[in-house]
Amino acid sequence: MAEVRADIIPGSQRTIQGWTLDAHDQPGKGFSHCTIFARYRSGIMMIFSISAQRRWNVGWLYPSWNLRPGQQIHLRYSIDGGPPAELAAAAKNKTLVAAELPANASLFETMRQGRQMTLFAPGGQLGLSLDGTSMALAELNSCVDRFTRPGSAPAPLPAAPATPSPQASAQGKGAAAPTGGLPLKPGFYVNADTPCGKASFATLWYVDPTGVSIGHQAGTFRKVEKIDPTRYRVTQELVDPRESKPETMTDVYVIVNPTTFRFGEHSGATEARYCPSSSMPEPWRR
């Protein structure tokens, strides 16, 4: 979660067991960091990044939050029911918080091998599956190696005094989104000319009561105006989890039925239809 503008390095993006990985550089300065992130049905995204200087960060983007940019937030998290750990985080914008994690090999391994994270955050408790993090975090570390140590073996994971690993226990999942928004069935939507099983970020939408997420961008409603029985003028804030600066857009959504909508009104309008998560490709079958 870099503070300055960084662009995706072409060809670096890939998917690892439900997590999306990409590498970034800063114009004129070279490689900046590698990032992985996953989106959950509750609407929250979890993001990990490791910088060229081997600092690693974790962040969460949740459309239901309404934070003050720059606000200092004290979070707690637990892995697999272990004792909660404190985490000093900062709000990057209204819906994104991020924190630097200590360079601790044991903590890195705990995150990799964990099955469930419980996050005690503004607005309540969130349950987040850690499925796929073992391979995804290992690949995140290797991604940094590829750009900082080309041709060499991957560097070891962050080295520091070990700390006890949490004891495993069962943990429930959490966090329902608030009610409201567009009269559409919550869940994944894909461009109508794309089979559900062939969805990609270029054709993907995610609708919930808090906003419409488009591709990589998580949407949060700011204003929804009903123009007539089928058309809605929607103003929302869109945040790319790899960037800290949000974008505000106003668009017209035409509701064809509760599982189909059109984005735009004219010949260039895009139609999208609902797809059950079980029919989606692996990255979104969560």
N, C-alpha and C positions, 0 to 999 in steps of 0.2 A: 504494500500500500504506500507507494512512493508519493511524496509531497509535490514533486515536480512532474511535468508532462513527460511521459515515456510512451513510445510507440511499440506495437507488437512487431517482433522480428519475423519477417515472412518465412513460412515453412516451419516455424517452431511449434505451432499449435497441434495438440493431439489430445485424445481422451484416454484416461486410465481408470478403469473400473468405476465409472460414474463421475470422475473428477476431470475437469478441463484444465490442461496445462498449456502455458505459453511463456515465451521469453520476451523481454522488453529492452529497448535501448533508449538513450536520451540523444536527441539530435546533436551531433558534433562531439559527443562524449563517449559513445560506445555503450557496451553492455551495462544494464542497470540492475535487473533482477529477474527472477523466474517466479511465476505465480501458478497456484492451482486453486480451483474453487468448485463448489457443488451447490446446487439449488435443491431445496427441500419442498415437500408439498405444503408446508405451513407458509411458504413464501420467503423464508429466510435463506440467505446464502452464507456459507462459511468459506473463508479465503485464507490460504497460507501463502507466504512469500519468503524467499531467501534472496538477499541482496548480493552484489558482487563482493562486498566486504564481509560476507557470511553472517550478517544480522538476519534473524528470522522473526517474522511477524505473523500474527493471527488477527483476523477481523471478521465481523459479522455485519451483513446488510439486511435490514428488516424493514419493510415498507410501513409497518405499524408504528415505528418510532417517530417521535417528533423532537429531536435533540437540538441543542444549540451548538453550531459549529465551533470547535475549540473547547467545548465543555469537557472537563476531566471527569471520568466515570470509573468508579471502583466496581469491578466485576468479580464474581466468583465462579469457578467451574469445577466440576468433578468428573473424573473418568471412571466408568464402570462402578459407580457407587462408592469410590474412595473418598477420603477426607477432602472437603472443598479447598481449593487453592485461590489465593488473592491475585488479581490481575489489574494493574493500573492501565486504563485505556483512555483514548481521547476520541471525541466525535469529529469525524472528518467532514461530515455534513449532517443533514437532518436524520438520515437513515443508516449511516455507516459509522461503525466504531472500529478502532484498530489499536493493537498493543504490540510492543516489542517483547518477545519472549527471551528468557535468559539462555545463553549458549550452554545448554545442558544436555549431554548425550542421553541421560536417563529419561529426561522429559520428552525428548524427541522420540525415543523408543516407546514410551508410554502412549504418546499420541498415535504412533504407527500401529501398535498392537491393540489399542483400545477398541471396544465394540460400541460404546455409547458415551456421549458427553452430555452432561447436564449443565446448562448455562443459567446462572442466576443473574438476570439482566434487568434493565429498566422495563417495567410493565409486567414482570413475572418470570417464571421459570420456563426454559425451553429445553426440549430433549432433541438431541442431534445424533443420528446414526454415524458411526465412524467406519462403516463398511467401505473397503477399498483404500483406506488411508495407508495401509502397510506398503503397498506397491506405489501409490501416488506420491507419498512423501519421500520414498526412496528415489523415485524418478525426479522429483523436484530438486533434490540434492544433486543428482547426476546432471540435471539441466544446467545448474550453475557451473559445475565442473566443465561441461562442454564449451562454455564461453570464457571461462577464466583460466582453465588448464587444458587447452586443446591438445589431444594426442596423449594425455596422461591418464593414469587410472583415477577413478573417482576419489575425491578427498574424503577422509573420515567424517562421520557425523560430528556436530558441534561437541567439542570436548570440554568437560567441566566436572567437578566433583559429583558423584552419583547421588541420587536421592531415592528413597524407597518408592517402589511402584505401588499404586493403589491396589487394593484387594478387589478382585472381580465380584460383581453382584449384578442382579437383574435391575434394569432401569427402564421406566416407561417413557414413551414419547409424548411430546406436548404441543402446545401453542396453536390454538385456532385463530384464524384471522377475524377481525371485526366484521359485522354485517354491513351491507350497503353496496353501492357501485352499480354496475351494469346488470341488466336482467339476463345473464348468461350463466350456464353451468360452470362452476369453478373447475379448473384443471388445465391440461395442455390442449393447445389448438395448433393445427398445422395448415399451411397454405393448401387450398382445396385441390390444387393440381399435383400435390405431393402425397404419396402413400404415407400413412402413419409410421410405418416401419422404416421409412427412408428420411425421416425428419433430420434437419440439421439446424444450426443456429441461424442460418439464412432464411429458414422457413418456419421458425418456431415462435409461438406465442404462449404466454402463461397468464390465465385470467383468475383472479381471486377478488374478494370484496374490497381489497385495498388498492388495486391497480391492475394494469395490463402490462406485463413484462414482454419486451420485444427482443428476441435473440439474446444477446448478452446483457441487455439493459433491463434493470429492475424498475418497474413503474409504480408510482404512488399517486393516487388521485389527489388533485388539489381542488378541482371543480368539475361536476358532472351536471350538464344542463340538458333537459329533455326538450328537443325541438318539436317533435311530433311523435305519434305512437311508435315509430320504429327508429327514429334518428336521435342520436345524443352527441352533443358537443362536449368533448372531454379535454380538460387541461390536466396534465400530470407532469410530475418530475421524474425524469429518467436518469438512472445512475448505472454506469458501467462499474462492476466491482473492482476493476483494475485501475480505475481512476477516482479521484476524490472530488472532482467538480461535476455537479449535476447539470442536466439540461432540461429546460421546460418546453413542452410542446403542446399545442392545441390541435386536435384532429376531430373529424366526424366519424362516428361508428354507426353503421346501419345494422340493426338487429334483425336478421332474417327469421330466426327462431331461437330457442334457448341454447342450441348447440352450434349455431352458425352465425357469423357476422361478416360484414364488409368494412374494410378500413378505407375511408374515402368515399366520394360520391360519384365520381365521373368515370371516364373510360379507363383511367389508370387505377381504379379501386382494386384492392386485394381482398379476396374472399378467403376466410379461414373456417375450418370445421373442428369440432371437438374430437380428441383422440384419447381413449382410455390409456392410462399409464402402462398397462400390461401390453399394449400394442406398440409402444415406443421403442426406439433403439436403446441399447444398454445405458448410455449416459443419463437418461431420464426415467428409467424403469426403477424408481426408488420406492 
